Structures are given as structure tokens and as C-alpha cells.
Amino acid sequence: MEFEKAIIIRDKTRLEQLTERFNSKAQAKFYIERSGGDFEYYELENNTFYKSLAKVQESISKTLKFKIIHRSFLPTYIFTESDLIIVIGQDGLVANTAKYVNGLPIIGVNPDSERYDGVLLKHTPNELKTIIKNVVNGTYKTKRVTMAKAQLNDGQTLLAFNDFYIGADSHISSRYSIEFNGNKEPQSSSGIIVSTGAGSTGWLSSIFNMTNNINGYHNSTTDECGTTLNWDDNKLVFVVREPFLSKMSKVSIGYGLITKNKKLKIESNMPTKGVIFSDGIEADFLHFNTGSKVEISIAGKKAHLVL
């Protein structure tokens, strides 16, 4: 694979978001300090990010042309096979980017290792020059990450790097029929979570934690719930959150493993407010109202994170 240019993907800093919210940096500072906050913290964070971004640009310019795009343009930007993807920001930006780059290798750069965990941000700005040379020369390895795919009956699709949420967009009952492994039933719940191996230590783990706490309170002898999915396993886990048993809703389908031969099918019974969103990005969603059917499966292409 020959790379002609690098695409740097970034998000707005918190200082930039505050400045937009309050129309000016001065007004943002006034509001933060009046409420007892430390505005210098936001300034330091912003300065650190821009120093790292400058270092990234300098490192890339020695080898490739580059272009910077903001997170908000990801859904509409057209990537080509000659693009090298470089993400600088927090871990969530890598997850969000992976859904749109069609399997292109991604270099995750941690701009602020004192603030960001960097689970998906394997490189520092100072290491980038060497990493880029290795990638351009073809002497690099990637970590393959299985993603999930949601496909509606009208043809719309959405990918998830970590997880899907399927249900109502607010704290009301999610109503739908669910079909898995030859069984089908109507349900009313707090929605369904579908997790990849990469996402299994996130939202999914909190559901297991809740279950284990309840079991422990009642002195249950049941082994602790959990999952040991690897990032590249061709499996997904789904869990129904807080299913409600009534005359009109059942609870027998609550957990399962989605494989290449086992897909999850859901039909919405929500007149309005039904959604499917991925990786915690509520603005990145599909409408899922009455008449909509979705099939959840393993995505055809994996994400590739440069090691």
C-alpha cells in the first residue's frame, strides 16, 4: 500500500468549546472563575494539545503531504486507499474514526499523556516521525479490531468500534420485538447494548458489575458474570438492559453471543424517539421507529491500529 498523504483527525479542545459556548474566551474565563473553576487548567490543556499538534505536523511534513479535518466532518469525508490516518485526541476519537476509514491503518497519537489514558493512542508526538517512516516503508504491524454492523431494512448502515445502543432516546421504555437463535419475543426494556471485544471493558462491563453486585447482595453462589472477548474475536455480545415482564412483554432473551452464523434481529415498536447510536456518540445515530427493522452482525472489515 502506497500512501500519498496523511489525514490528521482532531477534535475541538475544551477551551475552544467553551469559547464557542460563551462567544469569547474572556466571557468563558469569567464564567469558569466565577463558578470556582480553574480556567488556567483549560488554557494549559489547550496549549499542550497545540504543541503536540505542531509536532505531529512537523513530523509528517518530512515524509508526506497532510490535511487536517475535524471530527464533525468524518461522516461526509471521502477517504481514499492512499490516505494514512493519524488521530490526535482522546481514545474516543480513534473509535469514532475507525467507523469511517474503511479499514485503513490508523495511527493514534496521545497529545497529553498526563491527562489521557491512551488505550487506543499508542504513540507520542515525538515517536511519530519514526512510525510514519515505518508505515511508508511497509515495515509495521497493526492490531486488528472487530467492529459491529447495524443494517436497517431501508438499507442504512452504521458501524460500531466499541458498542451499539438500540432503544429509546430518553428515559422511557424501549419497545420492540427481538429475535435471536431461532427465538422471538416482544420486549420492553431500557434498551439493548451490543459490544465488541474492544468495547467489552466499557459500557458492557458496567452491566456485568451491576449484575455481580446484585448477586453478591443476595449471597448468590453463581460465578461472577463477565466476558473475555479479545479485540479481534469474531464475536459480539448483546445484553438487554432491565427487561420488564408483563402481559405484553417477555424476558427470556436477555444475553447472547453474535457470531458469523448467529445474528441479532430487532423490530421497533416505538412510534417515535427510537434510535441506534454507536460508541456513545448520540449525534451519530439512525432513527429506529415503528416499521424499522435492524440486523446486527459482525462488520465485514476490521479496524487496523498501527502498533
N, C-alpha and C positions, 0 to 999 in steps of 0.2 A: 504494500500500500504506500503510495507516494503522497505526501502532504504538501499542499501549495500555500496554505495559510492557516493561521491559528485563530480560533474564535474564543475570545475571553468572555466568559459569562459572569456577571456580577449582579448584586442587588444594591438597593439604596442603603446607606448606613442609617443607624437610628437617629443620628443628628440631622441627616437630610430629611428623614421622615418627619421629625419634629419641626424642622424649619418650614416644610410644606404645610403642616397642620396649623401652625401659628403665623404663617405668612412671612416671617422673618426670623433670623437667628436671634436677634435681640429680644423679640417677644417670647420666643421659646425659652431663652435663658431666664427671663423674668418669671415665667410660669413655673419652671422647674425649681428655681431657687426659692420662690415664694411658698411652694408646697414642701420645702425642706429637702429637696433633692440636690445632688451634686452635679452641676452642669459640666464641670471640668472633666468628669468621668466620660461623658458623651463626646466631648471635644478630643480627649486623649484616644478614645476608641476610633473616632473618625480619622484622626491624624495617623494612627497606626495602620489603619486599612489603606490609606492613600500612599503611605510609604511602601507598603507591600505591593500595591498595585503598580507603582512606578518601577519597583524591582522586577516584577513579572514582565512588564512591557520591555524593559531593558534586556532581559534575558531572552525573550522571544525575538526581538529585533535583530539579534546576531545571526539568526538562522532562517526565520520565516516572516512574511508579512502577517499582520494581525488586524483584527477588528473587534471592538468591544460592543456587546449587546447587553441590555438589561433583562432581568428575569421576566418582566411583563411581555417581552417580545418572543419568548420561547415558543408559544403555541402557533405562531404565524411565520416564524423564520424558516427559510428553506435551507437545510444543511446539505452539503454535498460530500461525496466519499473522499474528497481531497482536504477536508477540514479536520484539523486537530482541535479537540475540545479541551479548553482549560477553564476550570471553575474555581473562582476565588470568592470565598464567603464562608457560610456555615454549612454544616452537614446536609441540612435540608435542601440546599440549593443543588447539591450533587444529585440527590434523589429526584428532584423536580426536573433537572436537566436530562437525566438518563431516559426519560419517557419520550423525548422528542428528537434524539440524535440518531435513532435507527441503528444502534449497535456500534457506533463509532467509539474509539478509545477515548476515555475521559481521564484527564489529569486533575486531581483535586488538590488545591493549594490552600493551606491554612494561613490566613493573613495575620492571625493573632492567637498564637498558641497559648497565651496566658488566659484567654477568655473562652476559646472554643475547644471542645473535646477532640474534634478532628477524627472521628471514627472513619469517615469517608474521605478525609482530607489528609492524604498520606505524605504530602510533600510540603516543604517550606519554600518561601520565595528564593532563598539562597541556593537551594538544590535544583531549582527549575532548569537552569542552563544546561546542566548535565543530563537531566531527564529528557529534555527536548532533543538533544543530540542523539541519545539512545533510541528514542522513538523514531526520529527521522532516518536513522541508520538501520532500523528494524531490529535492534538488539534490546528488546524489552519484553516484559511479561505482563499479563493482565489477570485480574481476579474476575471470574465470570459470576454474574449475579442474575438469578432467575427473577423475572418480573411476572406480574399478573395482568390479565387482559379482561376487560368487560366489553361485551358487544351487545348492543341493543337490536331489537327486531327491525328497527328502521335503518340499520347499517352503521350508526355512530359507534365509535370505539374510544376507549380510554385505557391507558396503561397505568400500572402502579409499581413503583420500586419497593415500597415498604408495605402499604396496605390500602384496601378499599373500605369505605364506609358506604353501606347501602341502607337507606331508610328515610325517615322524615328529617327535614332541615332544622327542626326545633324540638323542644322537649314535649312532644306529643307522641302518641303511639304510632309506630310504623306498621302498616297493614299490607300484607302481601301473601302470596302462596309460594311455597318453597319446594323444590324437587331435587332430590339427591339420592343416588344409588338405588333407583327404582321406586323410591317412596315419595309421596307428595302430600302436603297438608297446608291448610290456611294457618297463618300465624299473626299474632300481634305482639310486638316487642319494642325494645329500644334500638332496633336496627341490627344489622349484620356486619361483622368485621371479617375481612378476608386478608390474611397476612402472608407475605413471602418469608423466606428464611432470613433475609436482611432485616425485615421488619419485626421478626419474632421477639426481639428483645425490647420492643417499643410498646405500642398500644396493646398488642396481644398479651404481652407479659403482665400488664396491669390487670387484665381479666383473670388470668391464672392466679395472680396474687390475691384478688378478691375471693376467688373460689377456695383457695387454700386457707385464707383467714376464717371463712365461714366453717369449713371442715374442722379447723383447729378449735374453734369456739365450741363446737358440738362434740368435741373429743372423738371425731371420726378416725377410724383406723385406715381409711382409704389413703393410698400413697398420694403424695403431692402431685398436682397437675402441673404440666409444663410441656415444652417442646424442645427438641434438639435439632431442628432443621438447620442444615448447612445453607450457605448463601446460594450455592449452585445446585441444590437439590431440585429435581423436577417435581416438586410438591408445593402445595399451598394449604394453609389451614384456615377453616372458617369457623366462626363462633357466633351463635345467636345471643345477643345481649338481653337479659331479663325477659325471657319469653313468658307470656301471660296465658294461663289455662282458663278457658271459658267455654260456653256452649258453641261459640263461633270460631275459637282458635285453639290450636293444639301445640304440644311442646316436645314431641318425640324426636324431631330433627333439630339438634342443637349444636352439633360439633362434627367435624369430619375433615378428611384429607382429600384435597382435589389433586388428581393426577392426570396424566395424558388421557387415560381411559375413563376417568370419573370427573364430570363437570357439574358445576352448581348452576341450577336454573331458578330464576325468581321472576314472578309476575306481580306487578304493582297493583294494589287495591286502594291506592291513595289518590283521591280526586285532585289534590294539589299538594305542594310542598315536599314531594318525593324527590330525592337526589341520589346520585352516586358521585362521590368525590374520592380523590386519591391522595395519599401521603400528607394528609392534614391540610391540604390547600383547598379551602372551601370555595374559593373563587374558580377553581379548576374542576368543573363538575358537568354531569349530564343530568337533564331532567328525567325523573323516573316516576311518572304519574300513571293513573289508570289507563290501561291499554298498552303500556310499555312492558316488554319482557327483556330480561338480560341473561346472558350466559357468561359465567365466569370460568376462565380456563388459564392455563399456563401460556404466557406470551411466546410467540414463535422465535423471537430474538432475545438474547440475553444482553444485559448491560456489561460493559468491559471497563473496569477501573485499572488504570496503569499503576503497577507496583513500583 
